[in-house]
Amino acid sequence: MSILCNGLCGFLLFTGLEGENIEISEKFSLRNPTFHLILGILCAVTGVLKLLLPVEGFIILGDLIPALACLACAVVFIFGIFRQHSLSDTGVHGTLDRLGQTLLYFRKTLGIVLMAVALLHFLFPQAALL
């Protein structure tokens, strides 16, 4: 599940959240904010479960990097939705806006890292940290 979440989130972050992405139909689009929220929640749940579930070998360090990558993309997607709705409703620019700008500033780099983590975790599933 973390491979799918990290790969899809990495693709979305690398290609751009507001840019032209794949549109399967009028009802489903990869740039739909509801899809981003659901993907963020799914990544958060996957990241927490990967941290809590024991793995063979290293119990604490088992899937640390994919779990942290899932949590990072969950923060970016959920915060992006929160930031979009809070700025459109109130127009207030504050600490959360600066934090959101910082997170979204590195979205292409984070997208490449997430896709690399997904690929490495797919190729080497039994590695100590992957």
N, C-alpha and C positions, 0 to 999 in steps of 0.2 A: 504494500500500500504506500509506503514511503517513497518507493521508486516512482510510482505514478504521480504522487503529489509533487515531489521535487521536480520531476521532469516537466510536468504541465505548468507548474508555477514558474519554473525557470524559462520556459518558452514564452509565457505571457509577459514576464518581466523584460525579457530580452527584446521581444518584438514591439513592446510598448503597450501600456495599458489603454491609452486613448487612440492609438493608431488603428489602421485597418487590419483587422485580424480575420480569422476564418468565421464566416457566417453560414451556418448550416441551413437555417430557415429563418423566417421572420420572427419566430418565437424564441429561437435559441441562437445566441451569439456568444463568442468567447469574450467580448467586451461588455457584456451585460453586467451591471453592478450586482444583481442578485446572484449570478453565477460566481462572481468574485467573492461575495460574502460566504456562500456555501463552501467554496473551495478553501477559504481562509479558516472556517470552522473545522472542516475536515482535516486540514493540515495541523491545526492546533490539537485536535483529538489524537491524530496519528503520532505527532511528536511526543505528547505526554505519555501515551501508551508505550511507545518505543523506549522511553526513558524508564518506565516502571516495570516492564516485563523483563524477566531474566533471560539471558542468552547463554548458550554453551560457552565454556571457557571463562572469559572475563565477565563477571556478573555486572559490574558497575560500568565498564567501558565498552560493553558489547556493541551497541549501535549508536554511539554517542554522536558522531558527525551527521548521519542522516536525521537523527532526532532533532538536533540543534538546527539543521537546515530546514526541517519542517516547521519548527517553531518560528524561525526567522521569516519564512514566507507567510506564515499565518499572521504575524505582526504586521507585515507590509500590506497584505490584502485587507485585513480587518481595519487597520488604521487608515488605509486609503479610503475605504467606504465611510468610516466615521468622519474623516476630515472633509470629504466631499459633501456630506450631508450637513455637518456643523457649519461649514463656511457658507453654504448656500442659504441656510436658515438664518444665521445671526450675522454673518459678515465680520465676526470678531477674529482678529489675528493676534495670537499670543504664543505662549510657550509650546502648546501642542502643534500649532501651525509650523513653528520653526523645527520641531522634531520631525514632523511629517515631511517637510521639505528636505531634511537631511536624509531620511530613509529613502525617499523617492529619488533623490539625487543620484544614489548609487544603484538604481534598479537594474541597469544593464549589466553592471559588474556582478551583482547578486544573481541575476538570471544565468549568467555563464557559470558561476560557481554552483548553483543549484543543479543545472544540467550535468555538470561534471560529477557532482556527488551522486546523482541518480545513475549515471553511466557506470561509475566505479562500483557502486553498491550492487548494480545488476551483474557486473562482470566478476566481482569478488565478494560474494555474499558472506563468506565465512571469515573474512579478514577481521583483525582485532578491532579496529575502530570504524570500519565501513560496514 
